[in-house]
Amino acid sequence: MYADRGYDFDKYRRLLWKRGIKPMIARRGVAHGSGLGKVRWVVERAFAWLHQFKRLRIRYERRADLHQGLLELACSLICLRRLRTSF
């Protein structure tokens, strides 16, 4: 799991190891260059794509199943648009 310096505590590292997850947490007090930015931008880009859909940017739905359905629909539309441009 990738995380930034805000999660650099032994407590979090131990919890992740107990669950069988290898923590990739940037260290506090160490200069930048850990490489986490190369992975993080993928997540930030995905959030930006999802925020194109107003109903996801501002959550109007109270029911979790409706919100999940809209999220899945948005992901499907994003994938469809990406596939159209690649062929």
Long-range contacts (C-beta under 8 A, 24 or more apart in sequence): 1-25, 2-36, 2-39, 2-40, 3-36, 4-36, 4-40, 49-78, 50-74, 50-75, 50-78, 53-77
